[in-house]
Amino acid sequence: MSEQRANVLVVEDEKQIRRFLKTALEGEGCRVFEAENCTQGLIEAGTRKPDLVILDLGLPDRDGIEFIRDLRNWTRVPILILSARSDECDKVAALDTGADDYLTKPFGMAELLARLRVLLRRNAPGEIEPEISFGTVRVDFSRRLVWRDGLNVRLTPLEYRLLAVLLANRGKVVTQRQLLREVWGPSFVESGHYLRIYIGRLRQKLEQDATRPRYLLTETGIGYRIEIPKGDV
Amino acid sequence: MRPSSTLLRYAISFAVCFLTAVLALPLRGWLDTANVAMLFLLAVLLVARYLGSGPAVLSAFVCVGLFDYFFVLPYLSLTVEDAQYFVTFAVMLVTALTTGALTANLRREIDTACAREQRSRALYGMARDLAGAVAVEQVVEITRRFLGEAIAADATLLLPDASEKLHPFPADGSLRAETHLAYMAIKNEKPVECTQISGSGYALSYFPLRAPTRTRGVLAIAPFQGDLEVIREQRDLIETAASLVAIGLERLHYVEAAQRAELSASAERLRSSLLSALSHDLRTPLTALRGTAETLALTLGDSPHELAEALRDQAAHLSHMVGNLLDMARFQAGKVVLRKEWQALDEVIGSSLKLLESALSGRKIDISLPPTLTLIEFDAILIERVFCNLIENSTKYTPPETTIEISAVLIQGMVEIQVRDHGQGFAAGRENEVFTLFGRGATESSVPGFGLGLAICRAIVEAHDGWITAGNHPQGGAVITFALPMGTPPEVTEETDENMVAAT
């Protein structure tokens, strides 16, 4: 991020949280704009053209979901939502409305910065890799081939598609509904059990220890995320 | 116009006959005897109309006698010169008796209709009052007033409480009730009467208050004066009144139930808004504290760096405990709604271990699950909490080099999951105290925590229709076992194997 200063808009009503987010983000070399409610946030988003919006879901003046919907009417800017732990439903609703990722309060700096990097990188244009590696696994998108420890891994079409969707969003959470819709089709959005079984099989085929996966992570109550740790490629 | 005493009515009818005779006497020379007979018939008709059938019969005979004595030759004698007058007497008597009977019948019917109308009016008035009643006391008052006015009887209502025990309303009423007779009336679903206790201040008749959904109590009555006859005569009326009272009570019952539901719903709303406000207010400073500490830790030099790290760890710990407290509060408030889905047990164990990654710091965990384990329906977030709390407890109370074992077995439609450690185990005899709020396995402990974790686990597992127990393993170490029902997982349509990606 240091190569080019990213503009981050923080929409959060609590002053203390805004203050520490500002300090942390500026430490990362970002330029930070603040808004303390949705109305102000939408104005700031229009005038500052941020590269990332951090949005607290519990704002006093309006529903955060509405804010996301309004913003999504005219911009694809990544949105990172902040929310309390007990509100999984709200998080899923926000993610399905168009938010890109979430953090659960109270969150650690390391998590915040990791999410930030993923979202800012993903926003960088013209970057479609033909091949992705993680651990000992290599995925060749052009030839639809998957290798592990140098050996070819047989995946069913659905397994491959599931892996491809997760990898296309790597580092970012993908909700259960989004996965079911993209891999199985719109009529399967309520059939979460398919996802459990196929994720289980993918882990058997790609992870060293399927019960304690390193890459194919479960975000309980929300969805899944493929995380590729730095320096793991 | 309606003399009440029977004797008086006969006396008046007698007088009417004589009055007619006195009035007709001066006209004796002018009027034809047939017309005088007509005057007497008129008198009988009037008597029948106003005094009833008995006096009419009497007056018929008296009139015939007077007619003979004063108006038929020879005067002032009951003897008759002309034998054809016997025909006149006979016709006169028959006509008088018949018209008298007819008129009296008509009158009786009018009287009955009037009484019926009055009764309907009274019942209607009572129904209207009952519809407006908002408390049981009002219903009692309305019932007593109605029965007092309509049949001159005293009444007491016997109403059941939550445990079906009957209580008299009004509690200090002048009329006492025999509770066992009331129970009998409820049980038989028909009125019960008792003659032995007449005049002793006890109710004589017990009418069950039958409403559409259930019997709502008993109406016990006794006439102010007299005996059961008064009640028997008015039985229809009393039964109608009893069913009106029953419907009134039932309506009150449902109004109360609706009000209670409304009240508890608003209390619930208040509680949940308090909880989320509390949750927000507690988490905000913690988030700021933790974030600030971390920022400091990242930017400062070595010595202040350590301090900042300590600050961060304490903030993280505090926020964990606040999380537990809030969770327990939500459970106690009954606010937790299960979002059950078909889940893979190994996946939830995996995600719990991932969440605890830093707390576990490389500790060895053994997981052994049966290969036949299917998907299980549960709320993944909550069961993840159970695993987190159990594994975290094990790491807190056991030396870091020991293993934590997680295993599952399938027994009789349940999956039994064990989390076992190799520490000191629970203090003997205190195994089940650990699940109570603020209960901890050891009395004094240097390990931080409130003892909320296991109480939360129990609340979660029991919400899933499962059970949880604590104990010590024969070879040492604490064992927590919890079970969840297995259920039948939904079908999954398999792909055909042919179009495998990258088939080799």
HADDOCK unambig.tbl for C-alpha pairs under 7 A between the chains (distance, minus, plus):
assign (segid A and resid 16 and name CA) (segid B and resid 288 and name CA) 5.64 0.50 0.50
assign (segid A and resid 17 and name CA) (segid B and resid 287 and name CA) 6.88 0.50 0.50
assign (segid A and resid 17 and name CA) (segid B and resid 288 and name CA) 4.94 0.50 0.50
assign (segid A and resid 20 and name CA) (segid B and resid 288 and name CA) 6.44 0.50 0.50
assign (segid A and resid 20 and name CA) (segid B and resid 291 and name CA) 6.15 0.50 0.50
assign (segid A and resid 20 and name CA) (segid B and resid 292 and name CA) 5.57 0.50 0.50
assign (segid A and resid 24 and name CA) (segid B and resid 295 and name CA) 6.09 0.50 0.50
assign (segid A and resid 105 and name CA) (segid B and resid 287 and name CA) 6.25 0.50 0.50
assign (segid A and resid 106 and name CA) (segid B and resid 283 and name CA) 6.61 0.50 0.50
assign (segid A and resid 106 and name CA) (segid B and resid 286 and name CA) 6.64 0.50 0.50
assign (segid A and resid 106 and name CA) (segid B and resid 287 and name CA) 4.43 0.50 0.50
assign (segid A and resid 107 and name CA) (segid B and resid 287 and name CA) 6.66 0.50 0.50
assign (segid A and resid 108 and name CA) (segid B and resid 291 and name CA) 6.41 0.50 0.50
assign (segid A and resid 109 and name CA) (segid B and resid 291 and name CA) 6.18 0.50 0.50
assign (segid A and resid 109 and name CA) (segid B and resid 294 and name CA) 6.39 0.50 0.50
assign (segid A and resid 144 and name CA) (segid B and resid 501 and name CA) 6.90 0.50 0.50
assign (segid A and resid 144 and name CA) (segid B and resid 502 and name CA) 6.82 0.50 0.50
assign (segid A and resid 145 and name CA) (segid B and resid 502 and name CA) 5.42 0.50 0.50
assign (segid A and resid 154 and name CA) (segid B and resid 500 and name CA) 6.40 0.50 0.50
assign (segid A and resid 154 and name CA) (segid B and resid 501 and name CA) 6.02 0.50 0.50
assign (segid A and resid 154 and name CA) (segid B and resid 502 and name CA) 5.77 0.50 0.50
assign (segid A and resid 154 and name CA) (segid B and resid 503 and name CA) 5.82 0.50 0.50
assign (segid A and resid 155 and name CA) (segid B and resid 500 and name CA) 5.80 0.50 0.50
assign (segid A and resid 155 and name CA) (segid B and resid 501 and name CA) 5.19 0.50 0.50
assign (segid A and resid 156 and name CA) (segid B and resid 499 and name CA) 6.99 0.50 0.50
assign (segid A and resid 156 and name CA) (segid B and resid 500 and name CA) 4.55 0.50 0.50
assign (segid A and resid 156 and name CA) (segid B and resid 501 and name CA) 5.57 0.50 0.50
assign (segid A and resid 157 and name CA) (segid B and resid 499 and name CA) 6.98 0.50 0.50
assign (segid A and resid 157 and name CA) (segid B and resid 500 and name CA) 6.09 0.50 0.50
assign (segid A and resid 157 and name CA) (segid B and resid 501 and name CA) 5.85 0.50 0.50
assign (segid A and resid 193 and name CA) (segid B and resid 342 and name CA) 5.52 0.50 0.50
assign (segid A and resid 193 and name CA) (segid B and resid 343 and name CA) 6.74 0.50 0.50
assign (segid A and resid 194 and name CA) (segid B and resid 492 and name CA) 6.67 0.50 0.50
assign (segid A and resid 196 and name CA) (segid B and resid 343 and name CA) 6.43 0.50 0.50
assign (segid A and resid 196 and name CA) (segid B and resid 344 and name CA) 6.22 0.50 0.50
assign (segid A and resid 211 and name CA) (segid B and resid 346 and name CA) 5.62 0.50 0.50
assign (segid A and resid 211 and name CA) (segid B and resid 347 and name CA) 6.26 0.50 0.50
assign (segid A and resid 211 and name CA) (segid B and resid 350 and name CA) 5.20 0.50 0.50
assign (segid A and resid 212 and name CA) (segid B and resid 350 and name CA) 4.81 0.50 0.50
assign (segid A and resid 218 and name CA) (segid B and resid 351 and name CA) 5.97 0.50 0.50
assign (segid A and resid 220 and name CA) (segid B and resid 380 and name CA) 6.40 0.50 0.50
assign (segid A and resid 220 and name CA) (segid B and resid 381 and name CA) 5.82 0.50 0.50
assign (segid A and resid 221 and name CA) (segid B and resid 380 and name CA) 6.41 0.50 0.50
assign (segid A and resid 221 and name CA) (segid B and resid 381 and name CA) 5.77 0.50 0.50
